[in-house]
Amino acid sequence: MPEQEEPTTAGPPGLAGAVGRVVDRVAERRWGKVETAAGGGAGGVDWVRVGAEMDAEMHAGTDSEGAEFLLLPMHLDLIVRCEELVGGGYGFWCPLWTSRGPSRLGVGGAAHRGPDGGWRCVVHRVGAADDDAGFGPGAGE
């Protein structure tokens, strides 16, 4: 069985920025704007559950307890993890950001180039990275 390659943060030009816009809308809890920012959709994400998980992260015993969710910092290419998908496009995973650094919660999905050459992101999952043993929970689904 061939060894699986580790995901890289080095995605193609513009992908980290496209993912960052989506993640920032989640951090702001602007659920209706996530699909617009993604340009591809939100794949049936349960925003009530996401909001509850974000509340729990802020108020329970996690590493970012008491931290606010913020817009992502600069240098997204060091934060967004990308993996080329077999059928084309890229899977992605990006943590939400807090006043104490990266959250255990993040956004996973897939991105493909649209007809205009821009990135179209489809969000498959928003949740804790450790809820799934695979790269970028739900990224390649």
Sequence and secondary structure as in RCSB ss.txt:
>XXXX:A:sequence
MPEQEEPTTAGPPGLAGAVGRVVDRVAERRWGKVETAAGGGAGGVDWVRVGAEMDAEMHAGTDSEGAEFLLLPMH
LDLIVRCEELVGGGYGFWCPLWTSRGPSRLGVGGAAHRGPDGGWRCVVHRVGAADDDAGFGPGAGE
>XXXX:A:secstr
       BS  STTHHHHHHHHHHHHHTT HHHHHHHHEEE TT  HHHHHHHHHHHHHSSSTTTT  EE   S 
GGGT EEEE TTSSEEEEEEEEETTEEEEEEEEEEEEE TTS EEEEEEEEEEGGG SSSSTTTT 
